[in-house]
């Protein structure tokens, strides 16, 4: 088998690190940048997507296959065809980046808003929001607030500071086209965005999910053992839930690298409501068994064999280089196929068991089950505390016998809503990530933990003064921006970051 492993070549084109290996079929090339949704902050969410669309404005009708997309931690432009066509595509991409057609911004904005309206929130993205909140890796699948207001200078600042030579990688399915030149500005490699879980989220945690399905996600340090853990869990769950119980049609298993060192595991299965307890119990028991006893030698051997068999498909080589390019953009050194095989062959029952133990400590289980399973603490449905300050009553008269009403608490550090059941939703100004202006009288303030406080001036006594106080206290850069001054502030901020 070792003699069949592909040889990956490493070179440089115009100062851009480049990987290539001979792969049969149409010639393929991809240009990656280390910028994506996780780099954006809530008010400017979608700005990378705007750049990607503007770049493609004159590439839609070319005869060869091509595409561009924005992922959580990278942006990719790729094409396949003849080598000269791929070279032409990459040259045009870089030329368009150098001179974004900002006159098309409003046109592309409409297309992006329509695209967003048709794109469902993925279960994987939803679980990342639960884990990380509305920032960084929690933004992977969230609303693109920036589509509504971002102007040309702000988009251009983002392009100029993120789409640079030092922040790029190239991948080819053969020797790079001769004489290829890519006009990109110089600039530094953008550092990885660390995945920082919500500190108030108890782990392992249980989160309610309206869908008739069960979902289990975990974090771990990237290693062959972590990928083996996911593969072994998938095999065991398919055998138990489909072949033995007939409870599900399939089990989805996704391994996503978040950075060069952090990996995210996702397992999910759709099922009927009466099966949900059995499905989530199988997920928990499978993980517990691997964390306690580890896998069998046979299971490890199957995972090693599956990795080696991957190289029987020539297209898998391009996929491997694509992953390696992602890793190199995140500061991880190139790992050649032979090293990957060697590290998997070195895995043991104990090393996989240790990976399972570490991952289990980070687990989030989501389902529509009525109760959280043992050892999985329900995710908080309210803030752990309130701010200190004055209580504000709702506007209007409170007639006797109508029962208690909500109270708004205004403090120097932030705001809380006190609900009739005694729970709170609190946002402190220092941890606020977004202030949406729903109308001149409506403010929605969201904190890093995902909890929000909505203030409608018409609903509270002295409501107009309260809204004015919120506007005075919040950082203008977290406002869901609306005017040229907001754009100017963000343009300067982008160049500082």
C-alpha positions as CSV (number, residue, x, y, z in Angstrom):
1,X,0.0,0.0,0.0
2,X,2.8,2.4,0.8
3,X,4.0,2.4,-2.8
4,X,0.6,3.7,-3.9
5,X,0.7,6.8,-1.7
6,X,0.6,10.0,-3.7
7,X,3.6,12.3,-3.8
8,X,2.6,15.9,-2.9
9,X,4.9,18.6,-4.1
10,X,5.4,21.9,-2.4
11,X,6.5,25.1,-4.2
12,X,5.7,28.8,-4.4
13,X,4.0,31.0,-7.0
14,X,4.3,34.8,-6.7
15,X,5.1,34.4,-3.1
16,X,2.0,32.2,-2.4
17,X,2.7,28.7,-0.9
18,X,1.5,26.1,-3.4
19,X,0.7,22.3,-3.2
20,X,0.3,20.1,-6.2
21,X,0.1,16.4,-7.1
22,X,-0.7,14.6,-10.4
23,X,-4.4,13.7,-10.4
24,X,-6.2,12.2,-13.5
25,X,-9.0,14.0,-15.1
26,X,-9.6,17.7,-15.8
27,X,-7.0,20.1,-14.4
28,X,-8.1,21.6,-11.1
29,X,-6.8,24.7,-9.3
30,X,-8.0,26.5,-6.1
31,X,-7.0,29.7,-4.4
32,X,-7.7,29.8,-0.7
33,X,-7.6,32.7,1.8
34,X,-7.6,32.5,5.6
35,X,-10.7,34.6,6.1
36,X,-14.3,33.6,6.6
37,X,-17.4,33.9,8.8
38,X,-15.5,33.4,12.0
39,X,-13.4,36.6,11.4
40,X,-16.5,38.8,11.1
41,X,-18.2,40.5,13.9
42,X,-22.0,40.5,14.1
43,X,-22.7,43.9,12.6
44,X,-20.5,43.2,9.5
45,X,-21.5,39.5,9.1
46,X,-21.6,38.7,5.4
47,X,-18.8,41.1,4.3
48,X,-16.6,38.2,3.1
49,X,-19.5,36.8,1.1
50,X,-20.0,40.2,-0.5
51,X,-16.3,40.2,-1.7
52,X,-16.7,36.7,-3.1
53,X,-19.7,37.7,-5.1
54,X,-18.2,40.8,-6.5
55,X,-15.2,38.9,-7.6
56,X,-17.4,36.6,-9.7
57,X,-19.3,39.3,-11.5
58,X,-17.7,38.6,-14.9
59,X,-16.9,34.9,-14.5
60,X,-20.4,33.4,-14.6
61,X,-20.5,32.5,-18.3
62,X,-17.1,31.0,-18.8
63,X,-17.2,27.5,-20.4
64,X,-15.2,25.7,-17.7
65,X,-16.5,24.7,-14.2
66,X,-15.8,27.1,-11.4
67,X,-17.1,28.2,-8.1
68,X,-16.4,30.3,-5.0
69,X,-17.6,29.9,-1.5
70,X,-17.1,31.3,2.0
71,X,-16.6,28.8,4.9
72,X,-16.3,29.5,8.6
73,X,-12.5,30.0,8.5
74,X,-11.6,30.4,4.8
75,X,-12.7,31.6,1.4
76,X,-12.1,29.5,-1.7
77,X,-12.1,30.2,-5.5
78,X,-11.7,27.1,-7.7
79,X,-12.0,26.0,-11.3
80,X,-11.5,22.9,-13.4
81,X,-10.8,22.5,-17.1
82,X,-7.7,22.9,-19.3
83,X,-4.6,24.3,-17.5
84,X,-4.7,27.6,-19.4
85,X,-8.4,28.0,-18.4
86,X,-7.6,27.5,-14.7
87,X,-4.7,29.9,-15.0
88,X,-7.1,32.4,-16.7
89,X,-9.6,32.0,-13.9
90,X,-7.1,32.6,-11.1
91,X,-5.7,35.6,-12.9
92,X,-9.1,37.1,-13.3
93,X,-10.0,36.4,-9.7
94,X,-6.9,38.3,-8.5
95,X,-7.5,41.1,-11.0
96,X,-11.1,41.5,-9.7
97,X,-9.9,41.5,-6.1
98,X,-7.5,44.3,-7.0
99,X,-10.3,46.3,-8.5
100,X,-13.6,45.3,-6.9
101,X,-16.6,46.4,-9.1
102,X,-18.1,48.3,-6.2
103,X,-20.7,49.9,-8.6
104,X,-22.3,46.4,-8.5
105,X,-22.6,46.4,-4.7
106,X,-26.3,47.1,-4.5
107,X,-27.0,44.5,-7.2
108,X,-25.0,41.8,-5.5
109,X,-26.5,42.8,-2.2
110,X,-30.0,41.9,-3.5
111,X,-28.8,38.5,-4.7
112,X,-27.1,37.7,-1.4
113,X,-30.3,38.7,0.6
114,X,-32.3,36.3,-1.6
115,X,-29.7,33.6,-1.2
116,X,-29.8,34.0,2.5
117,X,-33.6,33.7,2.6
118,X,-33.4,30.4,0.8
119,X,-30.6,28.9,2.9
120,X,-31.7,26.9,6.0
121,X,-29.7,27.0,9.2
122,X,-27.8,23.8,9.5
123,X,-27.9,21.6,12.6
124,X,-24.1,21.8,12.8
125,X,-24.2,25.6,12.6
126,X,-27.0,25.7,15.2
127,X,-25.0,23.6,17.6
128,X,-21.9,25.8,17.2
129,X,-24.1,28.8,18.1
130,X,-25.1,27.0,21.3
131,X,-21.5,26.3,22.1
132,X,-19.8,29.5,21.2
133,X,-22.5,32.1,21.2
134,X,-23.0,34.9,18.6
135,X,-19.3,35.4,17.9
136,X,-16.3,33.7,16.3
137,X,-17.1,30.1,15.5
138,X,-20.7,30.6,16.6
139,X,-21.2,32.8,13.5
140,X,-20.6,30.0,11.1
141,X,-24.3,29.8,10.0
142,X,-25.9,32.9,11.4
143,X,-27.6,35.9,9.9
144,X,-25.5,38.2,7.6
145,X,-26.4,41.5,9.1
146,X,-23.9,43.4,7.0
147,X,-25.8,42.7,3.8
148,X,-28.3,45.4,4.7
149,X,-25.9,48.3,5.1
150,X,-22.2,47.8,4.2
151,X,-20.9,50.4,1.8
152,X,-18.1,50.3,-0.8
153,X,-15.2,51.8,1.4
154,X,-15.9,49.3,4.2
155,X,-16.0,46.3,1.8
156,X,-12.8,47.6,0.1
157,X,-11.0,47.9,3.4
158,X,-11.9,44.2,4.2
159,X,-10.7,43.1,0.8
160,X,-7.5,45.0,1.1
161,X,-6.6,43.7,4.5
162,X,-7.7,40.1,4.2
163,X,-7.3,39.0,0.6
164,X,-3.5,39.3,0.4
165,X,-0.6,37.3,-0.8
166,X,0.5,36.4,2.7
167,X,-3.0,35.1,3.6
168,X,-3.3,32.8,0.6
169,X,-2.6,29.2,-0.5
170,X,-2.8,27.5,-4.0
171,X,-3.6,23.9,-4.8
172,X,-3.4,22.2,-8.2
173,X,-4.1,18.7,-9.5
174,X,-0.9,18.7,-11.6
175,X,2.2,20.8,-12.2
176,X,1.2,24.5,-11.9
177,X,0.6,26.3,-15.2
178,X,3.8,27.9,-16.6
179,X,4.1,31.6,-16.2
180,X,1.2,32.0,-13.8
181,X,1.2,35.4,-12.1
182,X,-1.3,36.5,-9.5
183,X,-1.7,40.2,-8.7
184,X,-2.3,40.3,-5.0
185,X,-1.3,42.9,-2.4
186,X,1.3,42.1,0.2
187,X,-0.1,41.4,3.7
188,X,0.3,39.2,6.7
189,X,-1.2,35.8,7.4
190,X,-4.3,36.3,9.5
191,X,-4.1,34.4,12.8
192,X,-6.6,31.6,13.5
193,X,-9.7,32.5,15.4
194,X,-9.6,30.4,18.6
195,X,-12.9,28.5,19.4
196,X,-13.9,29.9,22.8
197,X,-16.9,28.2,24.3
198,X,-19.5,30.1,26.3
199,X,-18.1,29.9,29.9
200,X,-21.6,29.8,31.4
201,X,-22.5,26.7,29.4
202,X,-22.2,23.6,31.6
203,X,-20.6,20.6,29.9
204,X,-21.6,17.9,29.1
205,X,-24.8,19.8,28.2
206,X,-28.3,19.1,27.0
207,X,-30.0,21.5,24.6
208,X,-33.6,21.3,23.5
209,X,-34.1,20.9,19.8
210,X,-37.5,21.2,18.0
211,X,-36.5,18.8,15.2
212,X,-37.4,15.1,15.5
213,X,-33.7,14.1,15.7
214,X,-30.9,13.7,18.1
215,X,-27.5,15.4,17.7
216,X,-24.2,15.0,19.6
217,X,-21.3,17.4,19.1
218,X,-17.9,17.5,20.7
219,X,-14.6,19.4,20.5
220,X,-11.1,17.9,20.6
221,X,-7.5,18.4,19.8
222,X,-7.0,17.4,16.2
223,X,-5.3,14.0,15.9
224,X,-5.8,10.7,14.0
225,X,-7.4,9.4,17.2
226,X,-10.1,12.1,17.1
227,X,-11.1,11.2,13.5
228,X,-11.0,7.5,14.4
229,X,-13.3,8.2,17.3
230,X,-15.9,9.7,15.0
231,X,-15.6,6.9,12.5
232,X,-16.0,4.2,15.1
233,X,-19.0,5.9,16.7
234,X,-20.6,6.2,13.3
235,X,-20.1,2.5,12.6
236,X,-21.4,1.4,16.0
237,X,-24.4,3.7,15.9
238,X,-25.4,2.6,12.4
239,X,-25.2,-1.0,13.4
240,X,-27.2,-0.5,16.6
241,X,-29.8,2.0,15.4
242,X,-30.4,0.9,11.8
243,X,-29.5,-2.7,11.5
244,X,-30.5,-3.9,15.0
245,X,-33.3,-1.5,16.1
246,X,-34.5,-0.1,12.8
247,X,-34.9,3.2,14.6
248,X,-33.2,5.4,12.0
249,X,-32.5,5.5,8.3
250,X,-28.9,6.8,8.6
251,X,-26.5,8.4,11.0
252,X,-24.7,11.6,9.8
253,X,-21.1,12.0,10.9
254,X,-19.1,15.2,10.2
255,X,-15.5,16.0,11.2
256,X,-14.7,19.7,10.8
257,X,-11.3,21.3,11.5
258,X,-11.9,24.6,13.2
259,X,-8.2,25.6,13.3
260,X,-4.9,23.9,12.9
261,X,-5.3,22.3,16.3
262,X,-9.0,22.2,17.1
263,X,-11.6,19.8,15.6
264,X,-15.4,19.6,15.9
265,X,-17.3,16.3,15.8
266,X,-20.9,16.2,14.8
267,X,-23.2,13.1,14.9
268,X,-27.0,13.3,14.1
269,X,-29.9,11.0,13.3
270,X,-33.4,11.8,12.3
271,X,-36.0,9.6,14.0
272,X,-39.7,9.4,14.9
273,X,-40.7,11.1,18.2
274,X,-41.3,7.8,19.9
275,X,-37.7,6.7,19.1
276,X,-35.9,9.8,20.4
277,X,-35.1,8.5,23.8
278,X,-33.6,5.3,22.4
279,X,-31.6,7.2,19.8
280,X,-30.0,9.6,22.2
281,X,-29.4,6.8,24.7
282,X,-27.5,4.9,22.1
283,X,-25.3,8.0,21.3
284,X,-24.5,8.4,25.0
285,X,-23.8,4.8,25.7
286,X,-21.6,4.5,22.6
287,X,-19.5,7.4,23.7
288,X,-19.4,6.2,27.3
289,X,-18.2,2.8,26.2
290,X,-15.4,4.2,24.1
291,X,-14.4,6.6,26.8
292,X,-14.3,3.7,29.4
293,X,-13.0,0.7,27.4
294,X,-11.7,2.2,24.2
295,X,-12.3,0.6,20.8
296,X,-11.4,-3.0,19.8
297,X,-8.2,-3.7,17.8
298,X,-10.5,-4.7,14.9
299,X,-12.2,-1.3,14.9
300,X,-8.8,0.5,14.9
301,X,-7.7,-1.7,12.0
302,X,-10.8,-0.8,10.0
303,X,-10.1,2.9,10.5
304,X,-6.5,2.5,9.3
305,X,-7.7,0.6,6.3
306,X,-10.4,3.2,5.5
307,X,-7.7,5.9,5.5
308,X,-5.4,3.9,3.3
309,X,-8.2,2.9,0.9
310,X,-9.0,6.6,0.4
311,X,-5.9,6.9,-1.8
312,X,-7.3,4.3,-4.2
313,X,-9.5,7.2,-5.4
314,X,-7.3,9.7,-7.3
315,X,-9.8,12.5,-6.4
316,X,-9.1,11.9,-2.7
317,X,-5.6,13.3,-3.3
318,X,-6.9,16.7,-4.3
319,X,-9.2,16.6,-1.2
320,X,-6.2,15.8,1.0
321,X,-4.3,18.7,-0.5
322,X,-7.3,21.0,0.1
323,X,-7.2,20.0,3.8
324,X,-3.5,20.5,4.0
325,X,-3.8,23.9,2.5
326,X,-6.4,24.8,5.2
327,X,-4.0,23.5,7.8
328,X,-1.0,25.5,6.5
329,X,-3.1,28.7,6.5
330,X,-3.8,28.0,10.1
331,X,-0.1,27.5,11.0
332,X,-0.1,23.7,10.9
333,X,2.9,22.1,9.0
334,X,2.3,20.0,5.9
335,X,1.6,16.4,6.7
336,X,2.4,14.1,3.8
337,X,0.2,11.0,3.2
338,X,2.9,8.6,4.5
339,X,3.0,10.4,7.8
340,X,-0.7,10.3,8.1
341,X,-0.7,6.6,7.5
342,X,2.1,6.1,10.0
343,X,0.3,8.1,12.7
344,X,-2.8,6.1,12.3
345,X,-1.0,2.8,12.4
346,X,0.5,4.0,15.7
347,X,-2.9,4.6,17.3
348,X,-3.8,2.3,20.1
349,X,-6.9,1.4,22.1
350,X,-5.6,3.5,24.9
351,X,-4.9,6.6,22.8
352,X,-8.3,6.5,21.2
353,X,-9.9,5.9,24.6
354,X,-8.1,9.1,25.9
355,X,-9.4,11.1,22.9
356,X,-12.9,9.8,23.7
357,X,-12.6,10.8,27.3
358,X,-11.5,14.3,26.5
359,X,-14.2,14.7,23.8
360,X,-16.9,13.5,26.2
361,X,-16.1,16.2,28.6
362,X,-17.1,18.8,25.9
363,X,-20.2,17.1,24.7
364,X,-23.5,18.9,23.8
365,X,-26.5,16.6,23.2
366,X,-29.5,18.1,21.5
367,X,-32.9,16.6,21.0
368,X,-36.6,17.1,21.5
369,X,-36.7,14.7,24.4
370,X,-38.8,15.9,27.3
371,X,-36.0,15.5,29.9
372,X,-32.2,15.8,29.9
373,X,-30.4,12.5,30.3
374,X,-28.4,11.8,33.4
375,X,-24.9,13.5,33.5
376,X,-26.0,16.0,30.8
377,X,-26.9,19.4,32.4
378,X,-29.6,21.4,30.7
379,X,-28.3,24.4,28.9
380,X,-29.4,27.6,30.7
381,X,-32.6,29.2,29.3
382,X,-31.8,32.4,31.1
383,X,-28.9,34.5,32.3
384,X,-27.2,33.4,35.5
385,X,-27.6,36.8,37.1
386,X,-29.1,40.3,36.8
387,X,-27.5,43.7,36.7
388,X,-27.8,46.0,39.7
389,X,-30.0,49.1,39.0
390,X,-33.4,50.5,39.1
391,X,-36.5,48.6,38.1
392,X,-38.7,50.1,35.4
393,X,-42.3,49.2,35.1
394,X,-44.2,48.7,31.9
395,X,-46.0,51.7,30.5
396,X,-49.7,52.2,31.2
397,X,-51.8,51.2,34.2
398,X,-51.4,47.9,36.0
399,X,-54.9,46.9,37.2
400,X,-55.3,44.8,40.4
401,X,-55.8,41.1,39.9
402,X,-53.9,41.0,36.6
403,X,-50.8,39.3,38.1
404,X,-47.2,40.4,37.9
405,X,-45.6,41.8,34.8
406,X,-42.0,41.8,33.4
407,X,-39.6,44.4,34.7
408,X,-36.7,46.1,32.9
409,X,-33.7,46.7,35.1
410,X,-31.4,49.6,34.1
411,X,-27.9,49.5,35.6
412,X,-24.6,51.1,35.0
413,X,-23.2,47.8,33.7
414,X,-26.1,46.9,31.4
415,X,-29.7,45.8,31.3
416,X,-31.8,42.9,32.5
417,X,-35.3,41.7,31.8
418,X,-36.9,40.1,34.8
419,X,-39.6,37.7,33.6
420,X,-42.7,36.8,35.6
421,X,-41.3,33.3,36.5
422,X,-38.3,35.0,38.2
423,X,-35.7,34.3,35.5
424,X,-33.6,36.9,33.8
425,X,-32.1,37.8,30.5
426,X,-29.1,40.0,31.0
427,X,-26.8,41.8,28.6
428,X,-23.8,43.8,30.0
429,X,-22.5,46.6,27.9
430,X,-18.9,45.3,28.0
431,X,-20.0,41.9,26.6
432,X,-22.6,43.1,24.0
433,X,-21.9,42.0,20.5
434,X,-24.8,43.5,18.6
435,X,-27.4,46.3,19.0
436,X,-30.1,46.1,16.4
437,X,-32.2,49.2,15.6
438,X,-35.6,47.7,14.8
439,X,-37.1,51.2,14.6
440,X,-36.3,54.6,16.1
441,X,-37.9,53.4,19.3
442,X,-36.8,49.7,19.3
443,X,-33.4,48.3,20.4
444,X,-32.3,44.6,20.6
445,X,-29.1,44.2,22.5
446,X,-27.4,40.8,22.3
447,X,-24.6,39.5,24.5
448,X,-21.7,37.1,23.9
449,X,-23.7,34.3,25.5
450,X,-26.6,34.7,23.0
451,X,-29.1,36.1,25.5
452,X,-30.8,39.4,24.4
453,X,-32.7,42.3,25.9
454,X,-35.3,43.9,23.7
455,X,-36.4,47.4,24.6
456,X,-39.4,49.1,22.9
457,X,-39.8,52.6,24.1
458,X,-43.6,52.4,23.9
459,X,-43.6,49.4,26.3
460,X,-41.8,51.0,29.3
461,X,-42.2,54.1,31.4
462,X,-39.7,56.8,30.3
463,X,-39.1,54.5,27.3
464,X,-37.7,57.2,25.0
465,X,-35.1,58.2,27.6
466,X,-34.2,54.5,28.1
467,X,-33.5,54.0,24.4
468,X,-31.5,57.2,24.4
469,X,-29.4,55.9,27.3
470,X,-28.8,52.6,25.5
471,X,-27.6,54.5,22.4
472,X,-25.3,56.5,24.6
473,X,-23.8,53.5,26.4
474,X,-23.3,51.0,23.6
475,X,-20.2,50.9,21.4
476,X,-21.2,52.3,18.0
477,X,-19.3,49.4,16.4
478,X,-21.8,46.9,17.6
479,X,-24.8,48.7,16.2
480,X,-26.5,47.1,13.3
481,X,-25.3,50.0,11.2
482,X,-27.5,52.3,9.2
483,X,-25.6,55.4,8.0
484,X,-22.4,56.7,6.5
485,X,-20.9,57.4,9.9
486,X,-21.2,53.7,10.8
487,X,-19.5,52.7,7.6
488,X,-16.6,55.2,8.3
489,X,-16.1,53.8,11.8
490,X,-16.0,50.2,10.5
491,X,-13.6,51.1,7.7
492,X,-11.2,52.5,10.2
493,X,-11.7,49.5,12.6
494,X,-11.1,46.9,9.9
495,X,-7.7,48.4,9.0
496,X,-6.8,48.4,12.7
497,X,-7.6,44.7,13.3
